[in-house]
Amino acid sequence: MNQLKIKVCGMREPDNIAGVANACPDYMGFIFYEPSKRFVGFEPQNAIFSVPESVVKVGVFVNEQIERILQLASTFELEAIQLHGDESPQECQQIQKSGLTVFKAFSIDKSFDFNTLNQYTEVCDFFLFDTKGALPGGTGKKFDWQLLDNYQLKVPFFLSGGITPDDLETISRFEHPRWRGLDINSGFELSPGYKDVWKVRKFIEIIRHKSVI
């Protein structure tokens, strides 16, 4: 039985990074996609380097050059990369071979073909299932999690998309043998890129106390 992992994404502000880090999430995500309202910037922040070793730092990228991803991973001391664009299995493999953990995000709706995931099973450590929208990245809305009954592959996944503190009951009812974690972002924000630390802390405490898969 594995406890659910919690990834807090879209971190940007130094004091907020420190506050959320003190809530002890398993992963913390930093968005390196300039059009995003939560773009962290390309200049290293001391707050990122002060994140405890127990928190895995994840860089989020959209259709970025692999060389650029690896450069920023080194500069920011990232341990994992989340790919949110149209990255190929070959690109995922190249990043994975560099020693970084690879999350590959897929946008889910009723028309999603889960067979497209077959070519990624050997080159990704985790899949992240998010809600399909018009633009790359999150929509702040949930998709129908029951669609994941169609997911039968071996790669473990994180649930993303519009998760809020009010979803604890829904989370407690969801079951899947490959489900390993939750990705939270806008549903816990006071403003774009700035999390409500109390809500994050309380959510993590409740999930860790009640939730095993």
N, C-alpha and C positions, 0 to 999 in steps of 0.2 A: 504494500500500500504506500503510495507516494503522496505527500502533501502538495497541494496546489502551489505553484510558483506565482509570484506577483511581479509584473513588470510595470513600472510607472514611466510613461513615455512623454515626450514633449517638454523636457526640462530645459530651462534656459537661464533663469535668474539666480545669481550666486547665493543669496540668502535662502532662497526657496530650495535650491539643490541641497544645501546643508540640512534644512529642516526635514525634507523628505528622506534624505539619507539616514537621518536619525530614527525614522520610522522602520528602517531595516527591510526595504523591499529586496527581492532577490535580484532584480535587474532594474537598471535605470537607462532610459532611452534619450538620446540627443539627436535632434533632427538636423541633418546637413543638406537640406533641400531649400534653396533660397526663396522660392515662392511661398513656403509655409509661414504661417503666422507664428510658428514656434521655432523658427530657424535659429540655431544656437550661435551661428557665426563661425568663421574659420580661424579665429585667433584663440589660442588656448586660454582657459580661465583657471585660476588657482582653485576655484570651488570644485571643478571637475576632478582635479588631481587629488583633492582631499576626500573624495568619496571612499568610504571604507572598502577594504579588499573583499569583504563578504558580499558586496553589491557589484554585480557584473555590469560593466559599462557597455552599452550598445549604441553603435552609430547607425542612424537610419538614413538610407540613400535611395534616390529615385533615378534610375538610368544614368548613373554616374560612371565615368571611366574607372576601370579596375585599378589602374595605377594611382589614381587620385584617392580612391577609397583606401588603399593600402598605406598611402602617405599620411592621410588624416588619421587612420587607425594608429599608426606609430606616434604621430604628434600628440594625439589626445589620450594615448595609452588605452585604446579601446580593446575589449576582449571578444566582442561579438559584433556582427554586422547584420542589420535587417534590410533586406532588399524589397522595395515597395513598387518597383516598376516592371518592365518587361524583360528582366534579366534572364539570360539563357542558362540552361544547366551547366554549360561550359564555364560561364562566368562564376556561377556559384561554386563550382569545383575549384576554380583558381583561387578564390578567396579562402575556401576551406583548407586547401593545401598549404596556405600561408600560416595555418595554425589558429585561425579565427573561427569561432562558432558562427554558423550561418542560419539566420532566420529568413525564410522566403515567404512574403506576404501574398495572399491571393484574395481577390475581391469576390464575395459570394452573393449570388442571387439565385432565383429559381432556375435560371438557364445555365448555371455553371456546370461545366463538364469535368467531373472529378478524374476522368481518364487523363486529363492534361498533366496531372501530378505525377504520373508514372515515371516520367523521365527525370524527375527531381529527387527520387527517393534515395539515391546513393550519394547525393552531393549537398544535402541540407540536413542540419541537425534538428531543426524545428520548422514546421509550417506555422504561419499565423493567418487565421481566417478572419477577414474583416468584411465590412459591408460595402457592396459595390456602389460607387458613386461616379459622378461625371469627371472628377479629377483624381489624380493620385493621392494616396493618403486616406486618413479616416474621414468619416462623414458625421460622426457624432450620433449615429443611429445604429440600432441593432438589426441584424438579419435574423431570419428564422433559423434558430439553432438546430431544429429538427432536420434541416437539410443535410446535416453532418451524419445522419444515419447512412448516407450514401458514401461516406468516407471509410474505406476498408484497408488502407495502406498501413505500413509499419511506422512511419515517421510521426513522432508525437507532435501535438499542436497546442497553440495558445488561442484562446478566444479573444477577439477584439471587436470594437465597434459599439460605441454608445453605452458602455457599461457605467452604471452609477451606483451610489450607495444604496439606492432603493431596489437593486436587483438581487439582493442576497437570497431571497426566497427562490427566485428563478434559478439562480446559480446552484442552490442546494438540490434542486430537482433534476438538473442536467446530468446526464451520465454518458460516458464514452470511454472505451478502453484506452484510447490514445490521447486523451485530454490531459495536459500537464500544467496549464497555467492560464492566467488572465492578464490581459494587457489593458491598463486603464490610462485615461488621458483627460479629454475635455469634460467628462462627467464629474470630475473632481476639481475643476478649476474655478478660481475667483475671477480670472481673466486669462486670455490666451497665453500659455506658457507659465502661468503662475498657479500652483496647486494649493488647495486648502489642506494644509498639513494635518490638521486634526481629523478631517474626513479620511485622508489616506491612512493615517495611523490606525484609526478605529476599524476601517475596512480590513486592513491587514491582520489586525488582532482577531477579528471575528472569523475570517477565512482560516487562519492558522489554528484556531481553537476548534472549529467545527468541521472543516472540510478535508477529507481524504478521498483519494480516488484509487 
